[in-house]
Amino acid sequence: MTALPLVFDAPRRARPPRHLADLDPAELRAAVVELGLPAFRADQLARQYFGRLESDVQAMTDLPAAVRAAAGPALLPALLAEVRSLTTDADTTRKTLWRLHDGALVESVAMRYPAAGDARERVTVCVSSQAGCGMACPFCATGQAGLTRNLSTGEIVEQVRAAARVAADGALGGGPRRLSNVVFMGMGEPLANYPRVVAALRRLIDTPPAGLGLSRRSITVSTVGLVPAIRQLAAERLDVTLAVSLHAPDDELRNTLVPVNNRWPVGEVLAAADAYAAQTGRRYSVEYAMIRDVNDQPERADLLGDLLAPRLAHVNLIPLNPTPGSQWDASAKPVEREFVRRLRVRGVPVTVRDTRGRDIDGACGQLAASG
């Protein structure tokens, strides 16, 4: 049996500098007053950051020079330094490697999905919540790297603001666009960095000047199944979409693929997700990486279908993406189609995820933040 590497307290490192995005409106006003500035300057700073997507205080020319000189170092320090960006898929997918203040590396991926059929065009950013990951899922490049540290609220929000600015500048093709969706599916286990992720969610949802004003329904938080944190998230009443990275319907296999299952088995994870759905009225997503000859057998499709048929859940099948040194490969397409058929026969809604950014190691499970 794989040893359980669950770590909620990340290794201690130098704390990131305080940033405007770390603070709620009351805290921001207090911080501004501490600088000897009038409290109303807090709203002005926040409107520039969240409303105009501006992070450079010197570009906030509607503020007096004295305000910029005081507020810049104290409330708008540079949290992310771009190391490089790679684009693919006709320039609609952009992966960015960021260096943090202490040298830690993280990645985020911005994606533009053109309108197709009944689906509207959308711009999505996949953000990291930790540098590395302590969950040790063996098919995931991030999990194999281990955990470096939790990200601050500001470091998470800044990934979103940067992607929103990229979209607004038209850098994802098709002209200027508004960021529409955020998925916490980058590096790390979001619910293992619970307080900072929840604070980041509030900044994303709150309307300017307090936040970016994104729709709750357009934000997805993924988890491998930290049951107490799922239940706590339901109590927050944020009503964001929950995604459960299941990857196996039975405990014997899931203990190996998702080691946290040794602590909270499949039944407990799904019960917590059911409680979340009951609280929010929102269908949750079950993420399932299709791994050739490992979890793609017909009997596992049947078991997964029987488990989920009575639940308010949707299955998102993910063709396994290649990672360096991996012993596993994606399921063959006929096997994938049969898996889908067996789920649908049982009345379970299912889609196969569109694999974006695979050739730049920007797809699900590929983020490794190598410098």
C-alpha positions, 0 to 999 in steps of 0.5 A: 500500500502506498504511504499517505503523504497528506500534508496540510501545513506546507513547508515553512518559507519566507512569507510572500509580501502583503498585497492588496488582493490578500485583503478584504475591503475593511482590511484594505481601508485599514491598511491605507489609513496605516500608510497615512492616506485617506480611507477612500484611496482604498477603493481607488486602488482596488478599482484600478487593480480589479476593475482595470486589471492594472497591477503597476501603481505607476500606471495609475495616473489618476492617483496623486504621485504621493499616493502611488509612492506610498501604496506601491511598495506596501500594497502592490508589490510584484508577486509573480515574475514571468519566466516564460510563456508558451502558446499553442492551438492557434495561439488560443492556449497560453501557459505561463511559468511564474517565479515567486518572491522566494524562487518557487515556480508555478504555472497557469494556463489561459485558454480561449474556446471559440463559440461552437454550436450552442456553446458560447465563446469563453476564456478560461484560466487554470490556476495553481493554488500551491507550488508543487503538490503533496498528494503524490498521485503517480500519474500526475507530474505535479504530484510527483514533484512534491510540495514546496509551499502554499500560495498566498491569496494574492499569488492566486488572485494575481494569476487570474488578474494576469490572465484577464489582462492577457484576454483583454489585450487580445493576446489569445487571438480573436481580439479583446475578450473578457475572462469568463471562467476560472478553474482551480486545476493547476498545481496543488490541491486547492482544499489543502490550502483552504483559507487562502483559496477561500479568500481568493474565491471571494476576491474573484466573486465580489464585484469591483472595487472589492473583486473581479466580479466573476460568476460563481457558476463560472468558477470550479474548485477541484479536489482529490477528496479532502472530505472535511474541507469539502463539507466546510466549503459547502458551509461557506455558501460560495456556490462555486462548482465542485470537481472531485478527482476520483479516477477509480470507482473502487477503493482498492485501485484508488488507494494506489492512484489517489493515495488520500483515499487511504484516509477518505475512501470513495464512499465518504468522498461521494457522500461529501460531494452529495452534501455539497450538491444538496447545499448548493443545488449544483451538480458536481463534476467527477474527474476521471483520467482514462489510463490504459489497462489500469482503470478503463475496464468495462466492469469499472465503467459499470461500477462507476455508473452504478455509483453515480446514477442516483447522484447529482453528478456529471463525469468528465473523462480525461484522456491521460496526458503524457508526463516524463518517465510515466509508465502509463498511457491514455486509453485507446479511443474504442475503449474510451467510447465503450466507457462512455457508452456504459455510463450513458446506458446507466443515465450518467451524463458524461463528456470527454475533456478537450485536451488543450496545451498537451504539446506545451505540457500545459494539459491536465496533469502535466504542470511541473513548473520546470525552470 
